[in-house]
Amino acid sequence: MRRKFIILIMIVSSYSCFEQDKAPFLVQEVTITFSNIPLKEALRKLEQELDGLVFMYSPSSFDSERKINLSFEKTTLEALLERLFKEDDISFLERKNKILLKPKNVGNEEGL
């Protein structure tokens, strides 16, 4: 019984260490190409590329159907998003595995 408890402690400890080492999504580098796809599809593609990432946004915040035709190589997610939303006034707020995309004139959201 004591042996099982020690093994359980070791597993939980190693999982905690792994999670702590994970860098925030906005500073992670991405290499990706968007070939004439809607912006909402580009965001889905990023969610698939960066395991665990979830974008949260209101469809009325920006034109999610706008076609994207861009390529990025070893670019931080923050720089990539700044380029994607160059025509919009969108800010990015990261909380755990979620990135909230919102108009810059809207107050900070809590509780993500």
N, CA, C and O atoms as CSV, one atom per row, in Angstrom:
chain,resi,resn,atom,element,x,y,z
A,1,MET,N,N,0.819,-1.184,0.000
A,1,MET,CA,C,0.000,0.000,0.000
A,1,MET,C,C,0.876,1.266,0.000
A,1,MET,O,O,0.629,2.213,-0.747
A,2,ARG,N,N,1.884,1.251,0.842
A,2,ARG,CA,C,2.783,2.405,0.919
A,2,ARG,C,C,3.496,2.632,-0.430
A,2,ARG,O,O,3.702,3.770,-0.853
A,3,ARG,N,N,3.859,1.541,-1.081
A,3,ARG,CA,C,4.556,1.611,-2.373
A,3,ARG,C,C,3.659,2.268,-3.432
A,3,ARG,O,O,4.133,3.103,-4.203
A,4,LYS,N,N,2.376,1.903,-3.478
A,4,LYS,CA,C,1.429,2.493,-4.418
A,4,LYS,C,C,1.277,3.993,-4.153
A,4,LYS,O,O,1.180,4.789,-5.087
A,5,PHE,N,N,1.258,4.367,-2.886
A,5,PHE,CA,C,1.133,5.777,-2.517
A,5,PHE,C,C,2.347,6.570,-3.009
A,5,PHE,O,O,2.193,7.674,-3.532
A,6,ILE,N,N,3.525,6.026,-2.850
A,6,ILE,CA,C,4.756,6.689,-3.297
A,6,ILE,C,C,4.748,6.836,-4.818
A,6,ILE,O,O,5.113,7.890,-5.339
A,7,ILE,N,N,4.336,5.795,-5.528
A,7,ILE,CA,C,4.257,5.867,-6.992
A,7,ILE,C,C,3.263,6.937,-7.414
A,7,ILE,O,O,3.532,7.703,-8.339
A,8,LEU,N,N,2.123,6.994,-6.747
A,8,LEU,CA,C,1.113,8.003,-7.051
A,8,LEU,C,C,1.673,9.409,-6.837
A,8,LEU,O,O,1.454,10.292,-7.666
A,9,ILE,N,N,2.379,9.621,-5.757
A,9,ILE,CA,C,3.005,10.926,-5.471
A,9,ILE,C,C,3.992,11.287,-6.577
A,9,ILE,O,O,4.029,12.435,-7.020
A,10,MET,N,N,4.787,10.323,-7.026
A,10,MET,CA,C,5.769,10.587,-8.080
A,10,MET,C,C,5.084,10.962,-9.395
A,10,MET,O,O,5.542,11.864,-10.097
A,11,ILE,N,N,4.007,10.285,-9.725
A,11,ILE,CA,C,3.284,10.589,-10.966
A,11,ILE,C,C,2.691,11.987,-10.906
A,11,ILE,O,O,2.827,12.757,-11.857
A,12,VAL,N,N,2.039,12.323,-9.807
A,12,VAL,CA,C,1.434,13.646,-9.653
A,12,VAL,C,C,2.508,14.726,-9.683
A,12,VAL,O,O,2.307,15.772,-10.299
A,13,SER,N,N,3.622,14.497,-9.043
A,13,SER,CA,C,4.715,15.476,-9.025
A,13,SER,C,C,5.280,15.702,-10.419
A,13,SER,O,O,5.523,16.844,-10.810
A,14,SER,N,N,5.489,14.640,-11.165
A,14,SER,CA,C,6.046,14.803,-12.508
A,14,SER,C,C,5.055,15.511,-13.415
A,14,SER,O,O,5.472,16.295,-14.267
A,15,TYR,N,N,3.771,15.267,-13.268
A,15,TYR,CA,C,2.756,15.951,-14.075
A,15,TYR,C,C,2.755,17.441,-13.743
A,15,TYR,O,O,2.679,18.276,-14.645
A,16,SER,N,N,2.837,17.779,-12.466
A,16,SER,CA,C,2.863,19.186,-12.048
A,16,SER,C,C,4.081,19.903,-12.616
A,16,SER,O,O,3.972,21.042,-13.071
A,17,CYS,N,N,5.225,19.257,-12.596
A,17,CYS,CA,C,6.443,19.859,-13.150
A,17,CYS,C,C,6.296,20.096,-14.643
A,17,CYS,O,O,6.713,21.135,-15.154
A,18,PHE,N,N,5.703,19.135,-15.345
A,18,PHE,CA,C,5.510,19.281,-16.789
A,18,PHE,C,C,4.618,20.484,-17.091
A,18,PHE,O,O,4.924,21.266,-17.991
A,19,GLU,N,N,3.539,20.638,-16.364
A,19,GLU,CA,C,2.619,21.745,-16.598
A,19,GLU,C,C,3.279,23.095,-16.292
A,19,GLU,O,O,2.995,24.077,-16.978
A,20,GLN,N,N,4.131,23.166,-15.302
A,20,GLN,CA,C,4.786,24.415,-14.939
A,20,GLN,C,C,5.797,24.842,-16.001
A,20,GLN,O,O,6.043,26.035,-16.178
A,21,ASP,N,N,6.380,23.882,-16.705
A,21,ASP,CA,C,7.380,24.199,-17.716
A,21,ASP,C,C,6.776,24.736,-19.016
A,21,ASP,O,O,7.494,25.300,-19.842
A,22,LYS,N,N,5.490,24.570,-19.201
A,22,LYS,CA,C,4.840,24.986,-20.440
A,22,LYS,C,C,4.792,26.510,-20.513
A,22,LYS,O,O,4.296,27.174,-19.602
A,23,ALA,N,N,5.313,27.048,-21.607
A,23,ALA,CA,C,5.346,28.504,-21.792
A,23,ALA,C,C,3.951,29.010,-22.145
A,23,ALA,O,O,3.148,28.275,-22.720
A,24,PRO,N,N,3.662,30.265,-21.800
A,24,PRO,CA,C,2.378,30.845,-22.213
A,24,PRO,C,C,2.238,30.755,-23.734
A,24,PRO,O,O,3.225,30.851,-24.463
A,25,PHE,N,N,1.022,30.574,-24.195
A,25,PHE,CA,C,0.788,30.422,-25.635
A,25,PHE,C,C,1.272,31.622,-26.434
A,25,PHE,O,O,1.836,31.443,-27.514
A,26,LEU,N,N,1.070,32.833,-25.943
A,26,LEU,CA,C,1.405,34.035,-26.720
A,26,LEU,C,C,2.889,34.153,-27.040
A,26,LEU,O,O,3.253,34.841,-27.994
A,27,VAL,N,N,3.758,33.500,-26.268
A,27,VAL,CA,C,5.199,33.584,-26.540
A,27,VAL,C,C,5.725,32.361,-27.291
A,27,VAL,O,O,6.900,32.316,-27.657
A,28,GLN,N,N,4.871,31.379,-27.520
A,28,GLN,CA,C,5.299,30.190,-28.261
A,28,GLN,C,C,5.438,30.524,-29.745
A,28,GLN,O,O,4.657,31.299,-30.297
A,29,GLU,N,N,6.449,29.926,-30.381
A,29,GLU,CA,C,6.690,30.160,-31.803
A,29,GLU,C,C,5.883,29.183,-32.656
A,29,GLU,O,O,5.716,28.012,-32.315
A,30,VAL,N,N,5.391,29.710,-33.778
A,30,VAL,CA,C,4.543,28.930,-34.678
A,30,VAL,C,C,5.066,29.062,-36.104
A,30,VAL,O,O,5.489,30.141,-36.521
A,31,THR,N,N,5.036,27.969,-36.840
A,31,THR,CA,C,5.284,27.988,-38.282
A,31,THR,C,C,4.020,27.434,-38.920
A,31,THR,O,O,3.667,26.271,-38.723
A,32,ILE,N,N,3.339,28.290,-39.695
A,32,ILE,CA,C,2.035,27.908,-40.244
A,32,ILE,C,C,1.732,28.740,-41.483
A,32,ILE,O,O,2.213,29.864,-41.624
A,33,THR,N,N,0.924,28.171,-42.382
A,33,THR,CA,C,0.508,28.867,-43.592
A,33,THR,C,C,-1.006,28.853,-43.688
A,33,THR,O,O,-1.644,27.820,-43.485
A,34,PHE,N,N,-1.572,30.007,-44.001
A,34,PHE,CA,C,-3.002,30.148,-44.234
A,34,PHE,C,C,-3.176,30.499,-45.709
A,34,PHE,O,O,-2.731,31.554,-46.160
A,35,SER,N,N,-3.823,29.614,-46.453
A,35,SER,CA,C,-3.980,29.811,-47.894
A,35,SER,C,C,-5.428,30.131,-48.242
A,35,SER,O,O,-6.238,29.239,-48.495
A,36,ASN,N,N,-5.732,31.421,-48.250
A,36,ASN,CA,C,-7.050,31.905,-48.656
A,36,ASN,C,C,-8.187,31.221,-47.885
A,36,ASN,O,O,-9.134,30.704,-48.477
A,37,ILE,N,N,-8.068,31.232,-46.544
A,37,ILE,CA,C,-9.107,30.637,-45.696
A,37,ILE,C,C,-9.722,31.725,-44.818
A,37,ILE,O,O,-9.081,32.744,-44.561
A,38,PRO,N,N,-10.965,31.522,-44.351
A,38,PRO,CA,C,-11.587,32.507,-43.459
A,38,PRO,C,C,-10.800,32.633,-42.157
A,38,PRO,O,O,-10.178,31.674,-41.701
A,39,LEU,N,N,-10.836,33.806,-41.575
A,39,LEU,CA,C,-10.124,34.073,-40.324
A,39,LEU,C,C,-10.522,33.084,-39.237
A,39,LEU,O,O,-9.667,32.612,-38.488
A,40,LYS,N,N,-11.812,32.763,-39.141
A,40,LYS,CA,C,-12.241,31.806,-38.104
A,40,LYS,C,C,-11.603,30.430,-38.316
A,40,LYS,O,O,-11.323,29.722,-37.349
A,41,GLU,N,N,-11.377,30.052,-39.566
A,41,GLU,CA,C,-10.720,28.790,-39.862
A,41,GLU,C,C,-9.225,28.859,-39.507
A,41,GLU,O,O,-8.645,27.871,-39.056
A,42,ALA,N,N,-8.618,30.012,-39.710
A,42,ALA,CA,C,-7.212,30.205,-39.322
A,42,ALA,C,C,-7.062,30.047,-37.808
A,42,ALA,O,O,-6.092,29.454,-37.336
A,43,LEU,N,N,-8.020,30.576,-37.053
A,43,LEU,CA,C,-7.980,30.443,-35.593
A,43,LEU,C,C,-8.136,28.969,-35.191
A,43,LEU,O,O,-7.457,28.507,-34.274
A,44,ARG,N,N,-9.009,28.240,-35.858
A,44,ARG,CA,C,-9.165,26.806,-35.586
A,44,ARG,C,C,-7.874,26.048,-35.885
A,44,ARG,O,O,-7.485,25.139,-35.153
A,45,LYS,N,N,-7.227,26.438,-36.963
A,45,LYS,CA,C,-5.963,25.795,-37.353
A,45,LYS,C,C,-4.888,26.035,-36.278
A,45,LYS,O,O,-4.096,25.143,-35.974
A,46,LEU,N,N,-4.874,27.239,-35.715
A,46,LEU,CA,C,-3.931,27.547,-34.634
A,46,LEU,C,C,-4.245,26.725,-33.387
A,46,LEU,O,O,-3.331,26.267,-32.700
A,47,GLU,N,N,-5.522,26.536,-33.093
A,47,GLU,CA,C,-5.909,25.717,-31.942
A,47,GLU,C,C,-5.409,24.278,-32.120
A,47,GLU,O,O,-4.994,23.637,-31.154
A,48,GLN,N,N,-5.450,23.784,-33.339
A,48,GLN,CA,C,-4.961,22.431,-33.614
A,48,GLN,C,C,-3.433,22.368,-33.515
A,48,GLN,O,O,-2.872,21.380,-33.042
A,49,GLU,N,N,-2.781,23.419,-33.963
A,49,GLU,CA,C,-1.311,23.467,-33.964
A,49,GLU,C,C,-0.757,23.559,-32.538
A,49,GLU,O,O,0.249,22.923,-32.221
A,50,LEU,N,N,-1.405,24.340,-31.689
A,50,LEU,CA,C,-0.952,24.540,-30.313
A,50,LEU,C,C,-1.891,23.776,-29.380
A,50,LEU,O,O,-2.947,24.275,-28.994
A,51,ASP,N,N,-1.492,22.579,-29.035
A,51,ASP,CA,C,-2.318,21.660,-28.257
A,51,ASP,C,C,-2.837,22.299,-26.971
A,51,ASP,O,O,-2.057,22.767,-26.142
A,52,GLY,N,N,-4.157,22.312,-26.814
A,52,GLY,CA,C,-4.778,22.841,-25.605
A,52,GLY,C,C,-5.251,24.275,-25.726
A,52,GLY,O,O,-6.004,24.745,-24.873
A,53,LEU,N,N,-4.835,24.975,-26.751
A,53,LEU,CA,C,-5.220,26.378,-26.937
A,53,LEU,C,C,-6.683,26.492,-27.352
A,53,LEU,O,O,-7.171,25.715,-28.173
A,54,VAL,N,N,-7.380,27.482,-26.768
A,54,VAL,CA,C,-8.765,27.772,-27.120
A,54,VAL,C,C,-8.897,29.283,-27.293
A,54,VAL,O,O,-8.537,30.049,-26.399
A,55,PHE,N,N,-9.414,29.709,-28.447
A,55,PHE,CA,C,-9.710,31.116,-28.671
A,55,PHE,C,C,-11.155,31.382,-28.274
A,55,PHE,O,O,-12.050,30.590,-28.568
A,56,MET,N,N,-11.365,32.491,-27.611
A,56,MET,CA,C,-12.714,32.913,-27.239
A,56,MET,C,C,-12.940,34.295,-27.831
A,56,MET,O,O,-12.126,35.202,-27.654
A,57,TYR,N,N,-14.066,34.446,-28.543
A,57,TYR,CA,C,-14.382,35.744,-29.138
A,57,TYR,C,C,-15.844,35.791,-29.525
A,57,TYR,O,O,-16.503,34.763,-29.680
A,58,SER,N,N,-16.329,36.996,-29.674
A,58,SER,CA,C,-17.681,37.210,-30.171
A,58,SER,C,C,-17.594,37.387,-31.680
A,58,SER,O,O,-16.760,38.158,-32.154
A,59,PRO,N,N,-18.433,36.694,-32.449
A,59,PRO,CA,C,-18.397,36.838,-33.905
A,59,PRO,C,C,-18.609,38.278,-34.379
A,59,PRO,O,O,-18.233,38.623,-35.500
A,60,SER,N,N,-19.202,39.109,-33.539
A,60,SER,CA,C,-19.429,40.508,-33.925
A,60,SER,C,C,-18.207,41.398,-33.666
A,60,SER,O,O,-18.217,42.573,-34.032
A,61,SER,N,N,-17.156,40.855,-33.040
A,61,SER,CA,C,-15.966,41.645,-32.713
A,61,SER,C,C,-15.118,41.981,-33.935
A,61,SER,O,O,-14.445,43.011,-33.969
A,62,PHE,N,N,-15.155,41.097,-34.942
A,62,PHE,CA,C,-14.364,41.287,-36.157
A,62,PHE,C,C,-14.976,40.425,-37.261
A,62,PHE,O,O,-15.841,39.588,-37.004
A,63,ASP,N,N,-14.520,40.641,-38.474
A,63,ASP,CA,C,-15.021,39.885,-39.622
A,63,ASP,C,C,-14.339,38.519,-39.669
A,63,ASP,O,O,-13.242,38.380,-40.210
A,64,SER,N,N,-15.000,37.517,-39.099
A,64,SER,CA,C,-14.392,36.185,-39.023
A,64,SER,C,C,-14.415,35.449,-40.368
A,64,SER,O,O,-13.815,34.383,-40.501
A,65,GLU,N,N,-15.101,36.012,-41.355
A,65,GLU,CA,C,-15.148,35.416,-42.692
A,65,GLU,C,C,-14.084,36.006,-43.632
A,65,GLU,O,O,-13.900,35.535,-44.754
A,66,ARG,N,N,-13.390,37.046,-43.150
A,66,ARG,CA,C,-12.351,37.681,-43.969
A,66,ARG,C,C,-11.304,36.640,-44.357
A,66,ARG,O,O,-10.832,35.883,-43.509
A,67,LYS,N,N,-10.944,36.602,-45.631
A,67,LYS,CA,C,-9.989,35.615,-46.134
A,67,LYS,C,C,-8.566,35.980,-45.725
A,67,LYS,O,O,-8.155,37.138,-45.789
A,68,ILE,N,N,-7.832,34.962,-45.305
A,68,ILE,CA,C,-6.446,35.119,-44.853
A,68,ILE,C,C,-5.541,34.340,-45.808
A,68,ILE,O,O,-5.781,33.171,-46.109
A,69,ASN,N,N,-4.495,35.023,-46.273
A,69,ASN,CA,C,-3.519,34.398,-47.163
A,69,ASN,C,C,-2.130,34.842,-46.699
A,69,ASN,O,O,-1.512,35.723,-47.297
A,70,LEU,N,N,-1.654,34.212,-45.619
A,70,LEU,CA,C,-0.382,34.601,-45.000
A,70,LEU,C,C,0.408,33.359,-44.602
A,70,LEU,O,O,-0.143,32.272,-44.425
A,71,SER,N,N,1.717,33.559,-44.468
A,71,SER,CA,C,2.600,32.485,-44.048
A,71,SER,C,C,3.496,33.005,-42.922
A,71,SER,O,O,3.980,34.136,-42.978
A,72,PHE,N,N,3.711,32.183,-41.911
A,72,PHE,CA,C,4.531,32.564,-40.756
A,72,PHE,C,C,5.554,31.476,-40.486
A,72,PHE,O,O,5.235,30.288,-40.532
A,73,GLU,N,N,6.792,31.887,-40.202
A,73,GLU,CA,C,7.834,30.933,-39.863
A,73,GLU,C,C,8.489,31.344,-38.559
A,73,GLU,O,O,9.051,32.434,-38.448
A,74,LYS,N,N,8.413,30.463,-37.573
A,74,LYS,CA,C,8.982,30.702,-36.244
A,74,LYS,C,C,8.604,32.088,-35.724
A,74,LYS,O,O,9.462,32.887,-35.346
A,75,THR,N,N,7.314,32.348,-35.714
A,75,THR,CA,C,6.762,33.627,-35.268
A,75,THR,C,C,6.004,33.395,-33.969
A,75,THR,O,O,5.270,32.414,-33.858
A,76,THR,N,N,6.164,34.275,-32.981
A,76,THR,CA,C,5.410,34.104,-31.749
A,76,THR,C,C,3.922,34.244,-32.058
A,76,THR,O,O,3.526,34.957,-32.979
A,77,LEU,N,N,3.125,33.562,-31.284
A,77,LEU,CA,C,1.677,33.634,-31.486
A,77,LEU,C,C,1.189,35.066,-31.344
A,77,LEU,O,O,0.292,35.486,-32.075
A,78,GLU,N,N,1.761,35.817,-30.423
A,78,GLU,CA,C,1.351,37.214,-30.241
A,78,GLU,C,C,1.612,38.034,-31.512
A,78,GLU,O,O,0.743,38.791,-31.945
A,79,ALA,N,N,2.786,37.891,-32.105
A,79,ALA,CA,C,3.109,38.622,-33.340
A,79,ALA,C,C,2.209,38.161,-34.489
A,79,ALA,O,O,1.779,38.969,-35.312
A,80,LEU,N,N,1.934,36.874,-34.537
A,80,LEU,CA,C,1.057,36.336,-35.571
A,80,LEU,C,C,-0.346,36.931,-35.442
A,80,LEU,O,O,-0.941,37.352,-36.435
A,81,LEU,N,N,-0.873,36.962,-34.208
A,81,LEU,CA,C,-2.210,37.530,-33.992
A,81,LEU,C,C,-2.247,39.018,-34.304
A,81,LEU,O,O,-3.230,39.515,-34.852
A,82,GLU,N,N,-1.177,39.733,-33.956
A,82,GLU,CA,C,-1.116,41.159,-34.289
A,82,GLU,C,C,-1.198,41.354,-35.797
A,82,GLU,O,O,-1.849,42.287,-36.266
A,83,ARG,N,N,-0.545,40.485,-36.556
A,83,ARG,CA,C,-0.600,40.574,-38.023
A,83,ARG,C,C,-1.982,40.194,-38.548
A,83,ARG,O,O,-2.505,40.853,-39.446
A,84,LEU,N,N,-2.580,39.130,-37.992
A,84,LEU,CA,C,-3.910,38.708,-38.424
A,84,LEU,C,C,-4.964,39.794,-38.184
A,84,LEU,O,O,-5.884,39.979,-38.981
A,85,PHE,N,N,-4.804,40.502,-37.069
A,85,PHE,CA,C,-5.794,41.515,-36.698
A,85,PHE,C,C,-5.298,42.936,-36.948
A,85,PHE,O,O,-5.750,43.882,-36.303
A,86,LYS,N,N,-4.376,43.076,-37.880
A,86,LYS,CA,C,-3.802,44.387,-38.211
A,86,LYS,C,C,-4.896,45.383,-38.616
A,86,LYS,O,O,-4.809,46.567,-38.292
A,87,GLU,N,N,-5.913,44.907,-39.317
A,87,GLU,CA,C,-6.999,45.771,-39.785
A,87,GLU,C,C,-8.069,46.005,-38.722
A,87,GLU,O,O,-8.935,46.861,-38.903
A,88,ASP,N,N,-8.025,45.277,-37.641
A,88,ASP,CA,C,-9.016,45.378,-36.568
A,88,ASP,C,C,-8.362,45.954,-35.319
A,88,ASP,O,O,-7.138,45.958,-35.194
A,89,ASP,N,N,-9.172,46.430,-34.414
A,89,ASP,CA,C,-8.667,46.973,-33.149
A,89,ASP,C,C,-8.924,45.936,-32.054
A,89,ASP,O,O,-9.759,46.137,-31.172
A,90,ILE,N,N,-8.185,44.817,-32.130
A,90,ILE,CA,C,-8.416,43.671,-31.251
A,90,ILE,C,C,-7.251,43.509,-30.275
A,90,ILE,O,O,-6.084,43.630,-30.649
A,91,SER,N,N,-7.598,43.234,-29.017
A,91,SER,CA,C,-6.565,42.944,-28.016
A,91,SER,C,C,-6.627,41.460,-27.672
A,91,SER,O,O,-7.620,40.788,-27.950
A,92,PHE,N,N,-5.558,40.960,-27.066
A,92,PHE,CA,C,-5.439,39.548,-26.721
A,92,PHE,C,C,-5.188,39.440,-25.225
A,92,PHE,O,O,-4.279,40.079,-24.695
A,93,LEU,N,N,-5.986,38.637,-24.552
A,93,LEU,CA,C,-5.819,38.417,-23.123
A,93,LEU,C,C,-5.724,36.919,-22.886
A,93,LEU,O,O,-6.666,36.181,-23.178
A,94,GLU,N,N,-4.586,36.462,-22.357
A,94,GLU,CA,C,-4.379,35.031,-22.134
A,94,GLU,C,C,-4.631,34.694,-20.675
A,94,GLU,O,O,-4.108,35.340,-19.766
A,95,ARG,N,N,-5.450,33.662,-20.473
A,95,ARG,CA,C,-5.727,33.110,-19.141
A,95,ARG,C,C,-5.690,31.596,-19.262
A,95,ARG,O,O,-6.547,30.992,-19.907
A,96,LYS,N,N,-4.698,30.996,-18.641
A,96,LYS,CA,C,-4.491,29.551,-18.709
A,96,LYS,C,C,-4.397,29.123,-20.165
A,96,LYS,O,O,-3.487,29.564,-20.867
A,97,ASN,N,N,-5.313,28.273,-20.647
A,97,ASN,CA,C,-5.235,27.789,-22.025
A,97,ASN,C,C,-6.135,28.573,-22.980
A,97,ASN,O,O,-6.298,28.185,-24.137
A,98,LYS,N,N,-6.719,29.671,-22.501
A,98,LYS,CA,C,-7.647,30.451,-23.328
A,98,LYS,C,C,-7.047,31.800,-23.711
A,98,LYS,O,O,-6.350,32.440,-22.923
A,99,ILE,N,N,-7.340,32.214,-24.952
A,99,ILE,CA,C,-6.972,33.560,-25.380
A,99,ILE,C,C,-8.251,34.265,-25.790
A,99,ILE,O,O,-8.938,33.852,-26.725
A,100,LEU,N,N,-8.556,35.331,-25.077
A,100,LEU,CA,C,-9.738,36.131,-25.359
A,100,LEU,C,C,-9.372,37.195,-26.382
A,100,LEU,O,O,-8.456,37.988,-26.164
A,101,LEU,N,N,-10.088,37.209,-27.493
A,101,LEU,CA,C,-9.918,38.219,-28.538
A,101,LEU,C,C,-11.078,39.192,-28.392
A,101,LEU,O,O,-12.239,38.800,-28.513
A,102,LYS,N,N,-10.771,40.465,-28.132
A,102,LYS,CA,C,-11.848,41.430,-27.919
A,102,LYS,C,C,-11.449,42.798,-28.428
A,102,LYS,O,O,-10.262,43.105,-28.533
A,103,PRO,N,N,-12.436,43.622,-28.745
A,103,PRO,CA,C,-12.123,44.994,-29.153
A,103,PRO,C,C,-11.354,45.707,-28.035
A,103,PRO,O,O,-11.648,45.512,-26.856
A,104,LYS,N,N,-10.389,46.518,-28.400
A,104,LYS,CA,C,-9.541,47.180,-27.403
A,104,LYS,C,C,-10.316,48.127,-26.498
A,104,LYS,O,O,-9.878,48.400,-25.381
A,105,ASN,N,N,-11.443,48.628,-26.949
A,105,ASN,CA,C,-12.205,49.584,-26.136
A,105,ASN,C,C,-13.108,48.923,-25.118
A,105,ASN,O,O,-13.810,49.622,-24.387
A,106,VAL,N,N,-13.118,47.580,-25.041
A,106,VAL,CA,C,-13.931,46.859,-24.071
A,106,VAL,C,C,-13.072,46.587,-22.836
A,106,VAL,O,O,-11.893,46.257,-22.962
A,107,GLY,N,N,-13.666,46.725,-21.625
A,107,GLY,CA,C,-12.931,46.521,-20.375
A,107,GLY,C,C,-12.419,45.109,-20.235
A,107,GLY,O,O,-12.853,44.205,-20.949
A,108,ASN,N,N,-11.482,44.921,-19.302
A,108,ASN,CA,C,-10.896,43.604,-19.072
A,108,ASN,C,C,-11.937,42.627,-18.562
A,108,ASN,O,O,-12.796,42.989,-17.759
A,109,GLU,N,N,-11.862,41.398,-19.025
A,109,GLU,CA,C,-12.757,40.334,-18.595
A,109,GLU,C,C,-12.036,39.534,-17.525
A,109,GLU,O,O,-10.839,39.266,-17.632
A,110,GLU,N,N,-12.770,39.159,-16.503
A,110,GLU,CA,C,-12.203,38.337,-15.439
A,110,GLU,C,C,-12.842,36.963,-15.467
A,110,GLU,O,O,-13.920,36.783,-16.032
A,111,GLY,N,N,-12.190,36.016,-14.869
A,111,GLY,CA,C,-12.781,34.703,-14.670
A,111,GLY,C,C,-12.638,33.750,-15.843
A,111,GLY,O,O,-13.409,32.795,-15.932
A,112,LEU,N,N,-11.698,33.961,-16.741
A,112,LEU,CA,C,-11.503,32.992,-17.822
A,112,LEU,C,C,-10.903,31.734,-17.297
A,112,LEU,O,O,-10.664,30.799,-18.062
